[in-house]
Amino acid sequence: FEIFSINEVATKAFKSLEKLAAEKRLKFSYEEDGALKMKGDKEEIKQVLIILLDNAIKFTPSGYVKMQISRESSQVKVQVADTGIGISPKDVPHIFERFYRVYARTNPQGTGLGLAIARKIIEEHKGKIVVKSTLDEGSVFTITLPITS
């Protein structure tokens, strides 16, 4: 693990998916609340952000996908919010399980591993990942990670 700027990593993840969001004509935005540093594997954290942004884009037919980074006491807080199709309450408890695919019939892409990988990486970094979702309204994934002063 090394100390790195979460802002720089988030910017790279965001830029890597701008074209995909533009192709779907989504409002795609990124906001940050000051420069924040954390200790960890920056490539793994970038992978988590790409997984969340890519899923948000994939399951948002119109509207927006936005990522926000802020400080919450001694934590870095990353939120990826969308106006997508949402996740049913019966599926929410399972989405971080390996091979669990909510939309397997309607979306044949994917292996059901992305969110399981994301959770494992976040837990290895002593953080948490949670989701709040409403069908037909969208989802908000929130990650909290320890901050480095």
C-alpha angles and dihedrals in degrees: 000000000000135000111259143160110266087199093062092047092048091049091054092048091048094048092049090063102037093099093051091051091047091052088058091044092237124157099246118189142167126198129181133189104215133315112306130188129199138174118245147077105314094198091055092048089049089051090054092051091048091050092052096044093044092050091047091052093044094053098039112086093181140352124046147328116197136177123202129186122194143152119255108186105294094349138087107226119203120185127187110190130179143174092228135131094288130215124274117246091243091057099043095081091054105043094097092054119106114263093005109141119183096189101033094138099044096037114035092184121101138039101239090248103103100084092039089055091046092052093048092051093047092049090049086056090052092250139120134236122198136167136213114192140169122195113252091005107069145250140271119205114195125195123188121192134174113267126224113225 
